[in-house]
């Protein structure tokens, strides 16, 4: 078993001065914490893996392909591999748990 605390992960991510911290990398999936501050631009490009996002905190819009919705704490979104996507109009600092399958390389 592996157990992680979001506060610890966010502190580790911030200490590494990056928006993304991969904290789990297993044979069939990987997971990370993605952080964007209020007003920040999301530089993501499409990934080769399917993704599931769980918004831990914050508020923003999420565009996946040609669909846009608002997301906030507790929102879960699926992004198919190869699909353009990004968070935007971030009104509250955003912290998102990201699960990739298969694992990101």
Secondary structure, 3 states (H helix, E strand, C coil): CCCCCHHHHHHHHHHCCCCEEEEEECCCCEEEEEEECCCCCCCCCCCCCEEEEEEEEEEEEEEECCEEEEEECCCEEEECCCCCEEEEEEEEEEEEEEEEECCCC
